[in-house]
Amino acid sequence: MKNLKILIIDDHRLVRDGIKTMLETQSANYDFDISEAESGEDAVAIIKNKDFDIILVDYQLPGMNGAQTVEQILFYKPKSKILALSNYDEYTYITNMIKMGVKGYVLKNISPNELIKAIETILLGKKYYASDVSGKIIDSEEKRENERKNLKIHITRRQTEILKLVATGMTNEAIAKKLSLSKRTVDTHRQNLLLKLEVHNTAALIKKATELTLL
Protein backbone atom coordinates (compact mmCIF):
# COMPACT_ATOMS: atom_id res chain seq x y z
CA MET A 1 0.00 0.00 0.00
CA LYS A 2 1.48 3.34 -1.06
CA ASN A 3 1.52 6.30 1.30
CA LEU A 4 0.01 9.41 -0.30
CA LYS A 5 0.45 12.81 1.33
CA ILE A 6 -2.44 15.15 0.46
CA LEU A 7 -3.24 18.73 1.44
CA ILE A 8 -6.90 19.79 1.18
CA ILE A 9 -7.44 23.56 1.00
CA ASP A 10 -11.07 24.53 1.55
CA ASP A 11 -12.70 26.92 4.00
CA HIS A 12 -15.62 24.58 4.75
CA ARG A 13 -14.95 21.79 7.24
CA LEU A 14 -17.90 19.80 5.88
CA VAL A 15 -16.31 19.80 2.43
CA ARG A 16 -12.90 18.82 3.78
CA ASP A 17 -14.45 15.99 5.79
CA GLY A 18 -16.39 14.86 2.73
CA ILE A 19 -13.25 14.74 0.58
CA LYS A 20 -11.37 12.80 3.25
CA THR A 21 -14.19 10.28 3.48
CA MET A 22 -14.34 9.91 -0.29
CA LEU A 23 -10.64 9.22 -0.49
CA GLU A 24 -10.38 6.88 2.46
CA THR A 25 -13.38 4.74 1.53
CA GLN A 26 -12.87 4.49 -2.22
CA SER A 27 -9.32 3.30 -2.61
CA ALA A 28 -7.56 0.35 -1.03
CA ASN A 29 -4.35 1.17 -2.90
CA TYR A 30 -3.25 4.07 -0.73
CA ASP A 31 -2.59 4.91 2.86
CA PHE A 32 -3.62 8.58 2.96
CA ASP A 33 -1.76 11.13 5.07
CA ILE A 34 -4.16 14.07 4.84
CA SER A 35 -3.51 17.61 6.05
CA GLU A 36 -6.02 20.46 5.93
CA ALA A 37 -5.99 24.23 5.48
CA GLU A 38 -8.98 26.55 5.55
CA SER A 39 -7.31 29.46 3.77
CA GLY A 40 -4.61 30.15 1.22
CA GLU A 41 -2.44 31.78 3.85
CA ASP A 42 -2.67 28.70 6.09
CA ALA A 43 -1.86 26.45 3.13
CA VAL A 44 1.28 28.41 2.21
CA ALA A 45 2.49 28.26 5.81
CA ILE A 46 1.99 24.47 5.82
CA ILE A 47 3.72 23.75 2.50
CA LYS A 48 6.81 25.68 3.57
CA ASN A 49 7.48 22.93 6.10
CA LYS A 50 6.07 19.83 4.42
CA ASP A 51 5.98 18.29 0.96
CA PHE A 52 2.82 16.78 -0.50
CA ASP A 53 2.23 14.33 -3.32
CA ILE A 54 -0.83 16.31 -4.40
CA ILE A 55 -2.71 19.40 -3.27
CA LEU A 56 -6.47 19.89 -3.67
CA VAL A 57 -7.56 23.53 -3.67
CA ASP A 58 -10.88 25.35 -3.91
CA TYR A 59 -11.17 28.61 -5.85
CA GLN A 60 -13.29 30.59 -3.42
CA LEU A 61 -11.24 31.06 -0.27
CA PRO A 62 -11.12 33.77 2.38
CA GLY A 63 -8.24 36.19 1.83
CA MET A 64 -6.25 34.89 -1.14
CA ASN A 65 -8.41 33.18 -3.73
CA GLY A 66 -7.53 29.81 -5.20
CA ALA A 67 -5.52 31.19 -8.11
CA GLN A 68 -3.44 33.40 -5.81
CA THR A 69 -2.92 30.48 -3.46
CA VAL A 70 -1.68 28.28 -6.31
CA GLU A 71 0.72 31.01 -7.39
CA GLN A 72 2.16 31.28 -3.88
CA ILE A 73 2.45 27.53 -3.42
CA LEU A 74 4.34 27.14 -6.68
CA PHE A 75 6.60 30.02 -5.72
CA TYR A 76 7.79 28.08 -2.69
CA LYS A 77 7.37 24.56 -4.08
CA PRO A 78 7.55 24.78 -7.92
CA LYS A 79 7.14 21.03 -8.42
CA SER A 80 3.86 20.81 -6.51
CA LYS A 81 1.06 18.95 -8.25
CA ILE A 82 -2.19 20.80 -7.70
CA LEU A 83 -5.77 19.83 -8.53
CA ALA A 84 -8.48 22.51 -8.45
CA LEU A 85 -11.64 21.21 -6.81
CA SER A 86 -14.36 23.85 -7.11
CA ASN A 87 -18.05 24.67 -7.40
CA TYR A 88 -17.30 27.14 -10.19
CA ASP A 89 -17.38 26.03 -13.82
CA GLU A 90 -17.15 29.50 -15.40
CA TYR A 91 -14.43 29.87 -18.04
CA THR A 92 -12.74 32.74 -16.17
CA TYR A 93 -12.29 30.73 -12.98
CA ILE A 94 -11.04 27.70 -14.88
CA THR A 95 -8.50 29.62 -16.96
CA ASN A 96 -7.28 31.62 -13.96
CA MET A 97 -6.40 28.40 -12.17
CA ILE A 98 -4.82 26.84 -15.26
CA LYS A 99 -2.71 29.94 -15.88
CA MET A 100 -1.46 29.82 -12.31
CA GLY A 101 -0.31 26.23 -12.76
CA VAL A 102 -2.90 23.67 -11.63
CA LYS A 103 -2.57 20.27 -13.28
CA GLY A 104 -6.30 19.63 -13.33
CA TYR A 105 -9.72 21.08 -12.62
CA VAL A 106 -12.78 19.19 -11.42
CA LEU A 107 -16.07 20.18 -9.82
CA LYS A 108 -17.21 19.30 -6.33
CA ASN A 109 -20.01 17.11 -7.67
CA ILE A 110 -17.34 14.70 -8.87
CA SER A 111 -17.79 11.03 -8.04
CA PRO A 112 -15.35 9.36 -5.62
CA ASN A 113 -14.00 7.14 -8.39
CA GLU A 114 -13.35 10.10 -10.68
CA LEU A 115 -11.59 12.00 -7.90
CA ILE A 116 -9.22 9.07 -7.44
CA LYS A 117 -8.75 8.90 -11.22
CA ALA A 118 -7.95 12.62 -11.37
CA ILE A 119 -5.37 12.29 -8.59
CA GLU A 120 -3.73 9.24 -10.16
CA THR A 121 -3.62 10.92 -13.58
CA ILE A 122 -1.88 13.98 -12.16
CA LEU A 123 0.55 11.85 -10.16
CA LEU A 124 1.58 10.25 -13.48
CA GLY A 125 2.56 13.70 -14.75
CA LYS A 126 -0.52 14.20 -16.90
CA LYS A 127 -3.33 16.73 -16.72
CA TYR A 128 -6.94 15.99 -15.82
CA TYR A 129 -10.06 18.01 -16.52
CA ALA A 130 -13.57 16.82 -15.78
CA SER A 131 -15.64 16.37 -18.94
CA ASP A 132 -17.91 19.33 -18.16
CA VAL A 133 -14.85 21.52 -17.52
CA SER A 134 -13.24 20.44 -20.80
CA GLY A 135 -16.49 21.29 -22.56
CA LYS A 136 -16.43 24.80 -21.10
CA ILE A 137 -12.85 25.32 -22.26
CA ILE A 138 -13.57 24.06 -25.77
CA ASP A 139 -16.79 26.07 -26.13
CA SER A 140 -15.16 29.29 -24.92
CA GLU A 141 -12.10 28.86 -27.13
CA GLU A 142 -14.31 28.22 -30.16
CA LYS A 143 -16.36 31.32 -29.34
CA ARG A 144 -13.22 33.45 -29.04
CA GLU A 145 -11.88 32.05 -32.30
CA ASN A 146 -15.14 32.83 -34.09
CA GLU A 147 -15.11 36.35 -32.67
CA ARG A 148 -11.55 36.81 -33.86
CA LYS A 149 -12.38 35.59 -37.36
CA ASN A 150 -15.45 37.81 -37.57
CA LEU A 151 -13.44 40.83 -36.48
CA LYS A 152 -10.78 40.10 -39.07
CA ILE A 153 -13.44 40.05 -41.76
CA HIS A 154 -14.71 43.48 -40.77
CA ILE A 155 -11.39 45.17 -40.10
CA THR A 156 -9.97 46.56 -43.33
CA ARG A 157 -6.39 46.29 -44.49
CA ARG A 158 -5.87 49.99 -43.80
CA GLN A 159 -7.32 49.68 -40.30
CA THR A 160 -5.04 46.73 -39.59
CA GLU A 161 -2.09 48.79 -40.76
CA ILE A 162 -3.07 51.69 -38.49
CA LEU A 163 -3.74 49.34 -35.58
CA LYS A 164 -0.21 47.95 -35.79
CA LEU A 165 1.25 51.47 -35.82
CA VAL A 166 -0.91 52.47 -32.84
CA ALA A 167 0.51 49.48 -30.98
CA THR A 168 4.04 50.85 -31.49
CA GLY A 169 3.02 54.03 -29.65
CA MET A 170 2.80 56.32 -32.65
CA THR A 171 0.49 59.33 -32.46
CA ASN A 172 -2.23 59.97 -35.04
CA GLU A 173 -0.15 62.78 -36.49
CA ALA A 174 2.87 60.48 -36.93
CA ILE A 175 0.73 57.73 -38.44
CA ALA A 176 -0.84 60.20 -40.87
CA LYS A 177 2.58 61.38 -41.99
CA LYS A 178 3.95 57.86 -42.39
CA LEU A 179 0.95 56.66 -44.44
CA SER A 180 0.50 59.91 -46.36
CA LEU A 181 -3.00 60.36 -44.96
CA SER A 182 -4.73 63.27 -43.32
CA LYS A 183 -4.85 63.28 -39.54
CA ARG A 184 -8.63 63.41 -39.79
CA THR A 185 -8.64 60.15 -41.77
CA VAL A 186 -6.45 58.44 -39.16
CA ASP A 187 -8.68 59.82 -36.38
CA THR A 188 -11.70 58.27 -38.11
CA HIS A 189 -10.03 54.88 -38.57
CA ARG A 190 -8.90 54.85 -34.95
CA GLN A 191 -12.39 55.70 -33.71
CA ASN A 192 -13.87 52.94 -35.86
CA LEU A 193 -11.39 50.47 -34.41
CA LEU A 194 -12.46 51.41 -30.88
CA LEU A 195 -16.09 50.85 -31.85
CA LYS A 196 -15.47 47.53 -33.61
CA LEU A 197 -13.43 46.09 -30.76
CA GLU A 198 -15.86 47.57 -28.22
CA VAL A 199 -13.20 49.36 -26.14
CA HIS A 200 -12.82 52.95 -25.01
CA ASN A 201 -9.12 53.81 -25.00
CA THR A 202 -5.83 52.98 -26.67
CA ALA A 203 -4.54 50.66 -23.94
CA ALA A 204 -7.72 48.57 -24.08
CA LEU A 205 -7.60 48.62 -27.89
CA ILE A 206 -4.09 47.17 -27.97
CA LYS A 207 -4.92 44.60 -25.26
CA LYS A 208 -8.04 43.41 -27.09
CA ALA A 209 -6.25 43.32 -30.44
CA THR A 210 -3.45 41.24 -28.90
CA GLU A 211 -5.92 38.79 -27.34
CA LEU A 212 -7.64 38.37 -30.72
CA THR A 213 -4.29 38.00 -32.52
CA LEU A 214 -4.99 41.00 -34.72
CA LEU A 215 -1.46 42.35 -34.25
C-alpha positions as CSV (number, residue, x, y, z in Angstrom):
1,M,0.0,0.0,0.0
2,K,1.5,3.3,-1.1
3,N,1.5,6.3,1.3
4,L,0.0,9.4,-0.3
5,K,0.5,12.8,1.3
6,I,-2.4,15.2,0.5
7,L,-3.2,18.7,1.4
8,I,-6.9,19.8,1.2
9,I,-7.4,23.6,1.0
10,D,-11.1,24.5,1.6
11,D,-12.7,26.9,4.0
12,H,-15.6,24.6,4.7
13,R,-15.0,21.8,7.2
14,L,-17.9,19.8,5.9
15,V,-16.3,19.8,2.4
16,R,-12.9,18.8,3.8
17,D,-14.4,16.0,5.8
18,G,-16.4,14.9,2.7
19,I,-13.3,14.7,0.6
20,K,-11.4,12.8,3.3
21,T,-14.2,10.3,3.5
22,M,-14.3,9.9,-0.3
23,L,-10.6,9.2,-0.5
24,E,-10.4,6.9,2.5
25,T,-13.4,4.7,1.5
26,Q,-12.9,4.5,-2.2
27,S,-9.3,3.3,-2.6
28,A,-7.6,0.3,-1.0
29,N,-4.4,1.2,-2.9
30,Y,-3.3,4.1,-0.7
31,D,-2.6,4.9,2.9
32,F,-3.6,8.6,3.0
33,D,-1.8,11.1,5.1
34,I,-4.2,14.1,4.8
35,S,-3.5,17.6,6.0
36,E,-6.0,20.5,5.9
37,A,-6.0,24.2,5.5
38,E,-9.0,26.5,5.6
39,S,-7.3,29.5,3.8
40,G,-4.6,30.1,1.2
41,E,-2.4,31.8,3.8
42,D,-2.7,28.7,6.1
43,A,-1.9,26.5,3.1
44,V,1.3,28.4,2.2
45,A,2.5,28.3,5.8
46,I,2.0,24.5,5.8
47,I,3.7,23.7,2.5
48,K,6.8,25.7,3.6
49,N,7.5,22.9,6.1
50,K,6.1,19.8,4.4
51,D,6.0,18.3,1.0
52,F,2.8,16.8,-0.5
53,D,2.2,14.3,-3.3
54,I,-0.8,16.3,-4.4
55,I,-2.7,19.4,-3.3
56,L,-6.5,19.9,-3.7
57,V,-7.6,23.5,-3.7
58,D,-10.9,25.4,-3.9
59,Y,-11.2,28.6,-5.9
60,Q,-13.3,30.6,-3.4
61,L,-11.2,31.1,-0.3
62,P,-11.1,33.8,2.4
63,G,-8.2,36.2,1.8
64,M,-6.3,34.9,-1.1
65,N,-8.4,33.2,-3.7
66,G,-7.5,29.8,-5.2
67,A,-5.5,31.2,-8.1
68,Q,-3.4,33.4,-5.8
69,T,-2.9,30.5,-3.5
70,V,-1.7,28.3,-6.3
71,E,0.7,31.0,-7.4
72,Q,2.2,31.3,-3.9
73,I,2.5,27.5,-3.4
74,L,4.3,27.1,-6.7
75,F,6.6,30.0,-5.7
76,Y,7.8,28.1,-2.7
77,K,7.4,24.6,-4.1
78,P,7.5,24.8,-7.9
79,K,7.1,21.0,-8.4
80,S,3.9,20.8,-6.5
81,K,1.1,18.9,-8.3
82,I,-2.2,20.8,-7.7
83,L,-5.8,19.8,-8.5
84,A,-8.5,22.5,-8.5
85,L,-11.6,21.2,-6.8
86,S,-14.4,23.8,-7.1
87,N,-18.0,24.7,-7.4
88,Y,-17.3,27.1,-10.2
89,D,-17.4,26.0,-13.8
90,E,-17.1,29.5,-15.4
91,Y,-14.4,29.9,-18.0
92,T,-12.7,32.7,-16.2
93,Y,-12.3,30.7,-13.0
94,I,-11.0,27.7,-14.9
95,T,-8.5,29.6,-17.0
96,N,-7.3,31.6,-14.0
97,M,-6.4,28.4,-12.2
98,I,-4.8,26.8,-15.3
99,K,-2.7,29.9,-15.9
100,M,-1.5,29.8,-12.3
101,G,-0.3,26.2,-12.8
102,V,-2.9,23.7,-11.6
103,K,-2.6,20.3,-13.3
104,G,-6.3,19.6,-13.3
105,Y,-9.7,21.1,-12.6
106,V,-12.8,19.2,-11.4
107,L,-16.1,20.2,-9.8
108,K,-17.2,19.3,-6.3
109,N,-20.0,17.1,-7.7
110,I,-17.3,14.7,-8.9
111,S,-17.8,11.0,-8.0
112,P,-15.4,9.4,-5.6
113,N,-14.0,7.1,-8.4
114,E,-13.4,10.1,-10.7
115,L,-11.6,12.0,-7.9
116,I,-9.2,9.1,-7.4
117,K,-8.7,8.9,-11.2
118,A,-8.0,12.6,-11.4
119,I,-5.4,12.3,-8.6
120,E,-3.7,9.2,-10.2
121,T,-3.6,10.9,-13.6
122,I,-1.9,14.0,-12.2
123,L,0.6,11.8,-10.2
124,L,1.6,10.3,-13.5
125,G,2.6,13.7,-14.7
126,K,-0.5,14.2,-16.9
127,K,-3.3,16.7,-16.7
128,Y,-6.9,16.0,-15.8
129,Y,-10.1,18.0,-16.5
130,A,-13.6,16.8,-15.8
131,S,-15.6,16.4,-18.9
132,D,-17.9,19.3,-18.2
133,V,-14.9,21.5,-17.5
134,S,-13.2,20.4,-20.8
135,G,-16.5,21.3,-22.6
136,K,-16.4,24.8,-21.1
137,I,-12.9,25.3,-22.3
138,I,-13.6,24.1,-25.8
139,D,-16.8,26.1,-26.1
140,S,-15.2,29.3,-24.9
141,E,-12.1,28.9,-27.1
142,E,-14.3,28.2,-30.2
143,K,-16.4,31.3,-29.3
144,R,-13.2,33.4,-29.0
145,E,-11.9,32.1,-32.3
146,N,-15.1,32.8,-34.1
147,E,-15.1,36.4,-32.7
148,R,-11.6,36.8,-33.9
149,K,-12.4,35.6,-37.4
150,N,-15.4,37.8,-37.6
151,L,-13.4,40.8,-36.5
152,K,-10.8,40.1,-39.1
153,I,-13.4,40.1,-41.8
154,H,-14.7,43.5,-40.8
155,I,-11.4,45.2,-40.1
156,T,-10.0,46.6,-43.3
157,R,-6.4,46.3,-44.5
158,R,-5.9,50.0,-43.8
159,Q,-7.3,49.7,-40.3
160,T,-5.0,46.7,-39.6
161,E,-2.1,48.8,-40.8
162,I,-3.1,51.7,-38.5
163,L,-3.7,49.3,-35.6
164,K,-0.2,48.0,-35.8
165,L,1.3,51.5,-35.8
166,V,-0.9,52.5,-32.8
167,A,0.5,49.5,-31.0
168,T,4.0,50.8,-31.5
169,G,3.0,54.0,-29.6
170,M,2.8,56.3,-32.7
171,T,0.5,59.3,-32.5
172,N,-2.2,60.0,-35.0
173,E,-0.2,62.8,-36.5
174,A,2.9,60.5,-36.9
175,I,0.7,57.7,-38.4
176,A,-0.8,60.2,-40.9
177,K,2.6,61.4,-42.0
178,K,4.0,57.9,-42.4
179,L,1.0,56.7,-44.4
180,S,0.5,59.9,-46.4
181,L,-3.0,60.4,-45.0
182,S,-4.7,63.3,-43.3
183,K,-4.8,63.3,-39.5
184,R,-8.6,63.4,-39.8
185,T,-8.6,60.2,-41.8
186,V,-6.5,58.4,-39.2
187,D,-8.7,59.8,-36.4
188,T,-11.7,58.3,-38.1
189,H,-10.0,54.9,-38.6
190,R,-8.9,54.9,-35.0
191,Q,-12.4,55.7,-33.7
192,N,-13.9,52.9,-35.9
193,L,-11.4,50.5,-34.4
194,L,-12.5,51.4,-30.9
195,L,-16.1,50.9,-31.9
196,K,-15.5,47.5,-33.6
197,L,-13.4,46.1,-30.8
198,E,-15.9,47.6,-28.2
199,V,-13.2,49.4,-26.1
200,H,-12.8,53.0,-25.0
201,N,-9.1,53.8,-25.0
202,T,-5.8,53.0,-26.7
203,A,-4.5,50.7,-23.9
204,A,-7.7,48.6,-24.1
205,L,-7.6,48.6,-27.9
206,I,-4.1,47.2,-28.0
207,K,-4.9,44.6,-25.3
208,K,-8.0,43.4,-27.1
209,A,-6.3,43.3,-30.4
210,T,-3.5,41.2,-28.9
211,E,-5.9,38.8,-27.3
212,L,-7.6,38.4,-30.7
213,T,-4.3,38.0,-32.5
214,L,-5.0,41.0,-34.7
215,L,-1.5,42.3,-34.2
